[in-house]
Amino acid sequence: MPRLTALDPADAPEKSRELLNDIIGRSGGVGEMVSTMAHSPALLQGYLDLSRAMKRIKLPRALSEKISLAAQEWIGCGRCLQAHTEAGRAAGLSETDIALARQGTSADAREAALIAVAVRVLAEPSSITDEDVAGLRAHGWSDRVIAELVGLVTLNLLTGAFNLLAGLRAADSTAYDASS
């Protein structure tokens, strides 16, 4: 049962109402998470901006979904795991790819290195060393990708933590895609 209520645009604060109406105008509707975030115009704006920005990262979509699966497994958001599992399948991930990602790894050593650091960015960022970053570079990852990794992990923490706090469960997977 949700702990926070989803808001209709008419019941939302003015700035949130504008944002929700814009999304509805472009997409036809909003998901429960977005309409619940509308309690805070600042949070809703921040989520929308970060989500849109992370759609433009250099990582291939399938790898982005692997990182999101690893992060959400650690966070424990069933709703996000469901959404990223579906998105991963749509991006071409196999069931094995999904299972490995949820374990924080990949069959590809280059991807496994990036996913492992992503989990550490989430779980223990102070443990990341110069050698860790050098290891990512040795696997061919650019400074741009390494920097964008933090944004992707942050977006996953934002959505996963919000859904858990708000009591939003996996049954409703009609979340708004900010890239729309």
C-alpha positions in Angstrom: 0.0 0.0 0.0 1.4 3.4 -1.0 2.6 5.6 1.9 2.4 8.8 -0.2 -0.5 9.5 -2.5 -0.2 10.1 -6.2 -1.5 13.6 -7.1 -3.8 14.6 -9.9 -2.4 17.7 -11.6 -5.3 19.8 -10.1 -4.2 18.8 -6.6 -0.5 19.4 -7.2 1.5 22.5 -6.3 1.6 25.0 -9.2 5.0 24.1 -10.6 4.3 20.4 -10.3 0.9 20.9 -12.0 2.7 22.6 -14.9 5.2 19.7 -15.2 2.5 17.1 -15.0 0.3 18.8 -17.6 3.3 19.1 -19.9 4.0 15.4 -19.6 0.3 14.5 -20.1 0.2 16.7 -23.2 3.2 15.0 -24.7 2.7 11.4 -23.5 -1.0 11.1 -22.6 -0.4 10.3 -19.0 2.0 10.0 -16.1 3.0 7.0 -14.0 2.4 6.6 -10.3 6.0 7.5 -9.3 6.0 10.8 -11.2 2.5 11.8 -9.9 3.7 10.9 -6.4 6.9 12.9 -6.8 4.6 15.9 -7.6 4.3 16.6 -3.9 7.7 18.3 -4.3 8.1 20.5 -7.4 11.9 20.6 -6.8 12.1 16.8 -6.6 9.9 16.3 -9.7 11.9 18.9 -11.7 15.2 17.3 -10.6 14.1 13.8 -11.5 12.8 14.9 -14.9 16.0 16.8 -15.7 18.3 14.1 -14.5 16.3 11.4 -16.3 16.4 13.2 -19.6 20.1 13.9 -19.2 20.9 10.3 -18.6 19.2 9.3 -21.8 22.0 11.1 -23.6 24.9 9.2 -22.0 27.5 7.5 -24.1 26.8 4.0 -22.8 24.9 1.5 -25.0 21.3 1.0 -23.7 21.9 -2.6 -22.9 24.8 -1.8 -20.7 23.0 1.1 -19.0 20.2 -1.4 -18.2 22.8 -3.9 -16.7 24.1 -1.1 -14.5 20.6 -0.2 -13.4 19.8 -3.8 -12.6 22.9 -4.1 -10.5 22.1 -0.9 -8.7 18.5 -1.7 -8.1 19.3 -5.2 -6.8 21.5 -3.6 -4.2 18.9 -0.9 -3.4 16.1 -3.5 -3.2 13.4 -1.7 -5.2 11.2 -4.5 -6.8 9.4 -1.9 -8.9 12.6 -0.7 -10.4 14.0 -4.2 -10.9 10.8 -5.1 -12.8 11.0 -2.0 -15.0 14.7 -2.5 -15.7 14.3 -6.2 -16.4 11.6 -5.3 -19.0 13.8 -2.5 -20.4 16.8 -4.8 -20.5 14.9 -7.5 -22.4 13.7 -4.8 -24.9 17.4 -3.7 -25.3 18.3 -7.3 -26.2 19.5 -8.7 -22.9 19.2 -12.4 -22.3 18.0 -14.0 -19.1 21.6 -14.8 -18.3 22.7 -11.2 -18.9 19.9 -10.1 -16.5 20.8 -12.6 -13.9 24.5 -11.7 -14.0 23.7 -8.0 -13.9 21.6 -8.5 -10.8 24.7 -10.2 -9.3 26.7 -7.1 -10.2 28.7 -8.6 -13.0 28.7 -9.5 -16.7 30.1 -12.3 -18.9 32.1 -9.5 -20.7 35.1 -8.5 -18.6 35.0 -4.9 -19.7 31.4 -4.5 -18.7 31.9 -6.4 -15.5 34.6 -3.9 -14.5 32.3 -1.0 -15.1 29.3 -2.6 -13.3 31.4 -3.5 -10.3 32.6 0.1 -9.9 28.9 1.3 -10.4 27.9 -0.9 -7.4 30.7 0.6 -5.3 29.7 4.1 -6.3 26.4 3.3 -4.8 27.4 1.2 -1.8 30.8 2.5 -0.8 32.0 5.5 -2.9 34.8 6.3 -0.4 36.4 3.0 -1.2 37.1 3.9 -4.9 40.8 4.3 -5.5 43.1 5.7 -8.2 43.7 2.1 -9.2 40.0 1.5 -9.7 39.8 4.4 -12.1 43.0 3.3 -13.9 41.5 -0.2 -14.2 38.4 1.3 -15.9 40.6 3.2 -18.3 42.7 0.1 -19.0 39.4 -1.6 -20.0 38.9 1.2 -22.5 36.4 3.3 -20.6 36.7 7.1 -21.2 36.6 9.7 -18.5 33.2 10.7 -20.0 31.7 7.3 -19.3 33.3 7.1 -15.9 31.8 10.5 -15.0 28.4 9.5 -16.5 28.4 6.3 -14.4 27.9 8.5 -11.3 24.8 10.1 -12.9 23.3 6.8 -13.8 23.8 5.4 -10.4 22.4 8.6 -8.8 19.3 8.3 -11.0 18.8 4.7 -9.9 19.3 5.7 -6.2 16.7 8.5 -6.6 14.0 6.4 -8.2 14.6 3.3 -6.0 14.8 5.1 -2.7 11.8 7.2 -3.6 9.7 4.2 -4.6 10.6 2.4 -1.4 9.9 5.4 0.8 6.6 6.1 -1.0 5.6 2.5 -0.8 5.2 2.1 -4.5 5.3 -1.6 -5.4 6.1 -3.5 -8.6 2.5 -4.2 -9.6 2.2 -0.9 -11.4 4.9 -0.6 -14.0 3.5 2.3 -15.9 6.3 4.7 -15.0 6.8 7.8 -17.1 9.8 7.7 -19.4 11.4 11.1 -19.2 12.9 10.7 -22.7 9.4 10.8 -24.2 
